[in-house]
Amino acid sequence: MGLTFAQKVLARTSGESQVTPGQILDAFPDLVMSHTASWRCIRTFERIGVKRFYDVDRLAFVLDHTSPAHTNQIAAYQALIREFAREHGVKKFFDVSEGIAHLVLMERGLVKPGMLIVGTDSHSTIYGALGALGTGIGFSEVAAVWLTGRLWMMVPQSMKIVLEGHFRPGVYAKDLMLKLVHDVGANGATYLSVEFHGSLIKDLSVSERMTLTNLAMEMGCKNACVPPDAITEAYLRERGGTPYEAVYSDPDAAYVREVTVSVDDLEPQVACPHEVENVRPISEVAGTRVHQVFIGSCANAKYEDLVAAADVLRGHRVDPSVRLIVAPGSRLILLEAMRNDVLQTFVEAGALIQNPGCSACAGDGGILGENEVCLSTANRNFLGRMGPRTSSIYLGSPAMAAATAITGVITDPRGFVKEARA
């Protein structure tokens, strides 16, 4: 029986010749990410009483969840992280100006196929868009990896998702993933290594693949990956192109579950309050009044996402009863939007542009009022995530968000997409 992607990566990083699902081993991650809550890891590290890292070159700190600081306590935490990074010579340090950790690390060429990457964020699964094994871990676990260089891990079983067909105009990777989360369930891939295969993959940009592997977390997976190909190679070449060794599952690898999905007839999808798996087709949700629209998060604040939204908004104004908040995923994405007419389109339409970072997705700005409704491009819509427990969050694509901002109600983007392309 052949080996899966996860088996091969964990075999390499543990020094084992071969590993089997369910086996527990000590793996040596290639990169360890900690975000704004790095201060928790630091306090744990200090309590252990150790003064040196196992390998400082493996570490990356990114201050993204609360940027800039808006309380004395948060400012103190960030100051602690900055000083700690300077004291210990952490070279991969990205301050509040740089954006969301996942996007920053990928666009800086720090994520490569075959790597094992762990981070203090559940959506570290996104690194699988470039063929890496990314997974989220806790703060104490990060501190332990800082100290020992290794992490106690169990080899996951694997799930194969085969994607076929072609997206119709106005339908996107976000719609596909919302449908999959609904069909598979929030616990349907618990501790599984999810692999995306099929003819659709060759048509997907790295940005779209990021959306796949990011939202896969909402099915409960341990990690998610797209096998590297020419599109991966081109993306990495633009960002330095340092050598890497891609990892692929064997043709006869064993999967605990296989799912095949055709997107030919897929329509826009909406995740309704208060669970990501509570998904309905747009036809069942259209017309719902909103007070706020948020375009951002590691799922959908990439440059292509901003372009999709701007194409819908161009020539329109945001409904006077709606607040449209746009938070680019990173400083580099913001710069690219500035060089073209994307940012200008948002501003002319009446949007509020925030600095790069997690923004409203992490409850940092964009808080809703009592009983208010938001259509968001983020990856979660849990109760209270944007403020009062009486508020509600719906999830959709960037194009849907833009169409909704124009009309003031949740709106099928397909008419606006056709209009934009005419």
N, C-alpha and C positions, 0 to 999 in steps of 0.2 A: 504494500500500500504506500502511495506517495505521501509527501509532506505538504502541509499547508504553508501559506505565507507566515503566519504567526509562529508555527513550529520552527521554521528556518531562522527567523530573526532571533527568537529566544534561544535557539541552540547556539548561534554565533555569539550572542552577548553573554551567555553563561559558560561558554567553553565546553559545552557538552557535544558529543558527536551526533547525538540524536535525542529528541525529546518527544514525549507523548502527551496528549491532552489529559489534564488532571494532575500532571507531574508538578511538584513544587521545586523551584530552583532559585539560585542566586544569580540575578542578571545584572550586568553592568551597563546602565543607560549611557547612550552617547551624548545626550543633552538633557539638562535638568532645568526646567523653566519655573520661576516663581514670579507672581505678579504683585499687585499692590499689597497683598497680605503677606509679603515676604517677611514683614516684621514678626509675624507669628513663628515663622521658621527660625528667624534670628534668635528670638527669645528662647526657643527650645534648644538651639545650638549652644547658646550661652549657658543654659542650665546644665548641659552635659559637661561643660567645662573645657571643651577642646578649642584650641586657638587656630588650627589650620584645617583647610579643606583637603579632601583626598585628591581632587584634581580641579582647580579653579577654572581651568579652560573649558570644562564641560558645563559651566553654569551660565544662565542668562536671567537677568532681573529686568522686568518691564513694569513700570508704574502706569497702569492703564485703567483700573476700575474707578478711581476717583481722581479726575484730572481736570483742572488743578484742585488742590486741597481747598475745602470750604468750611472746615472746622479746625480749631486749635489742635485737637487730638490727631486728626488725619495728617495735618502738617507735621506734627511731631513724629508720627510713624514714618512718613516719607523722608524726613530728615535723618532718622535712624538708618533707613535702608541706604540712602546716599552715602552716609559716612561709613557704614559697614562695607559697602561695595568698594569705596576708595581705600579703606584700610586693608582689605584683603586682595586688592588687585583684580576685581571682577571686570573684565574688559567688555563683556557682552552686557552692558548696562544701558537701558533705554529709559529716559526720564518721561515726565508727564506729557511732553510735547510730541512724542513719537507715535502714539496710537495703541491699538489693541495688540496684546502680546502675540497671539497666533499669527496675525497678518504681518506684523513687524518681523518676526523671525523668518517667515517664509519668503517675504520679499527681499530680505537681506541675504538670502542664500545660505542660511544656517540650517535649513531642513533639507535632507537629501534622501533618496530611496534607500531602503534597507536599514535606516537608523532606528534605534529604540529611543523614544523621547517621552519623558514623563514631566508632568507639570501640575501646578496647583490650580487646575481648572478642569472641570469635567469635559469641556469641549476641546481638550487636547487631541481628541480623535481626529480633528481637522487635518493634522499632519499627514494622515493617510492619503490626502489628495495628491501628494508627491511620492507616494509609495513608501512612506515611513510608518512604523508602528508607534502611534501616539496614544497615550492614555493618561487620565487624571489620577492623581494621588493626593493624600492628605499632607498637612503642614509638617507633622512630626515625621512622616515618611520622607519628605524632602530633606529635612534636617539630617535624617539617618543616611541618606544618599550623599549629602555634603560630607559627612564624616567618613563613611566606609566606601563610597563609590559604587555600592551595589544595593539591590532591592530584592526582597523576597517576593517572588511572583509565582502564580500558578498558570500553567500553559492552558489557554482557552481552547475549547472546541470552536469550530468554524461554521459560518453560515454563508451560503453563496446566493447573491442576488443578481439575476440576469436581467439586464435592461435592454429592451428592443424597441425599434420604431424611431420616430422623429417627432420632436415637439412642433405643434402648430403655433402660429403667431399668437402671442399673448399668454403662452404657457411656458413655464420655466422649471428649472431644477428644484426650486422651492416647492412648487406644486407637486412634483413627483415625490419629494421627501415627506410632505405632509400626508399625502395619500398612503405612503408606505408606513409611516408611523401609525396611522389609523388601522391599516390592514394587519400589520404585524403586532401592534400593541406596544404600550410603553414598557412592558416587561418581556416582550416577545424575543428579544435578542440578548437577554441578560447574561453578562460575562462571556459573550461570544465574540469572536473575531469576524467581523462582517467584511466580505469581499464583494466588490462590485465588478461585474463582467457584462458582456453583451455588446451588440453592434452599436448601441447608442453611445457608448463610452468614447468611441473615436471621434464623435461629433462634439464632445464637451470640452470646453476650455478648462484651464486649471481653476479659474474662478468658480465655474459651475461644479467642478469636482470638490472644491472646498465646501460648497453648500451641501453636497451629498454626505461627505464624511463628517461634517459638523453636526447636521441634523440627525445622523445615525445614532448619536448619543441618546436621543430621545426615545430610542427603542431599547435602551439599556445596555448597549454593547460595551465590550471592553476596549475595542479599537475598531476602526473601519479603514479600508484601503481601496485604492484604485491602482491596478497594475501599471507601472511606468511604461511610457511609450514615447513616440516622437514629440508629442505635445509636451510631455514632462521634460524631455531633453531640451527643447527650445526654451522653455520657461527658465530652467536652471542655467542654460548658457547665457541668457541675458543678465543673469545675476552672479556671474563669476565663473560658473562651470567647473568648479573643483571636482576631482575624481570621486566617483561613488560606485558601489556595487549593488545593482538592482536585485531585488529578491522577488521570485515568482512562485506561486503554488505549482506543484507537479500536476500534470494532467489527470492522474489517478488519485489525487488527494481526496480524503474523506471529509464530507460535510454532514453535520448533524441535521441541517435543514437547507433546502433549496427553494427559492422563490423566483418566478419569472414574471416580469411586468412589461406590458407594451404601453408606450406613451402616445400612440397614434391618436387615440380617442380621448385622451386625458383632458379635462377642463380645469380651469383655475380652482384651487382648493383654499379653504379657509379653516384655520384651527379656532374653534370657539372657546369661550371661557369654560372652565379654568384649567383645562388640561390640553397638552399638545396633541394627544390622540383623539380629542373630540373634534374631528374634522368633518366638514360638510362641503359639498360642491358649491360654487359661487351662486348657483341658481337658488339655493335654499337660504342664503344669507344676505343676498343683495338687498339694499334698501335700508339696512340697519344704520341708524344715525350715529355718527362719531363726533367727538369733540377734539380729538388729537390724532395726528398721524405721525408715526416715528419711522424714519428710514435710517437704519444703522445696525450695529452689532457685528460680531465676527461671522455670522451667517450671511448677511446681506448688506455690508457697507463697503464692498470692494468697488473698484472703479467701474467694472461692467454693470454692477447693480445701480450705481449712481447714473450711469448713461441710460439704462433702461427707464429709470424714473424720469430723468430729464427729457427724454424723447416724448414721454406722455405729457409732461407739464408744459412743454414749449408752446407758447402762444396762448396759454391759459393762466388764470389766476386762482389762487387758493380760495376756497369758499370762506366768506367772512366769519363764519361760525366755527371754523376749524383752525387749529394751530398745527402747522407742519414743521416738524423738527428734523433736521438732517445732520447726522454726525458721521463724517467720513471715517473709514476704518483706520487710516494711518496718515501721517504727515505726507508721505510720498503720494498717497492716493489723493489727498487734498491738493497737492501741487499739480498733479496731472489734471484734476478737475478745473484748476485755475487756468492752466495753459490752454484749455479748450473752452467752449462756451457752457460747460456743464454747470459750474458754480454760478455763473451769471444767470442761467436759466432758472435755477432755484431761487435766487434772490429776487429776480424780476417777478417771479410768480407769487412772492410773498412768504417764502420759507425762512425759518430761523436757522442759521448755520452755526453749529457748535464745533468746538475744537475736536480733533481726533481723539477717540477713546471709546470706552464702553457706553458712556452716556446713560440714556434712559433704560437701556437693557439691564443695567446693574443698579437701577434706582438712583443714578447720579444725574439729577436734572430731569425735566420732563415728567415730574410727578403729577398725577391726575388729581382732580378734585373729587369730592364725594359724588358717587353715582355717575361719574364720567366714563366715557368709552374711548378706547384707543385702538386703531388699526396699526400694527407694528410689523416690521420685517425681521424682528428678533427671533430667537429660537425657543423662547419659553413665554408662557402666558399665565403663570401660576397666580393664584389669589394673593393680592397684596404686593405683587412684584413692582408695580409702579405707584404705590401709595395706598390709599384707603382700601379696605376690604370690600367696600361697596362698589369700587370701580371694576371695570372689565377690560380685558385685552383680547383682541382677535389678532391672528397672525396671517400674513399673506406675502405675496411677492412684492418687490419694489415697484413694478408697474401697477399692480393693484393698489398699492399705497398711494401712488401719484394720482391715479384715477379717483380714488376715494377722497383725496385732499381737494380735488377740483369740485366734486359734486356734493361733498358733505355727508355722503352715505357710502357704505361699503359697495363698491362698484366693480363689475366685470371689466378688466382692462382691455379685452380683445377689441372692442370698438375703438378705443383710443389708440391702440397699437396700429390698427389698420389706417386710422386717420394720420398717424405720424409717418407711416411708410408711403402714403399716397403721394 
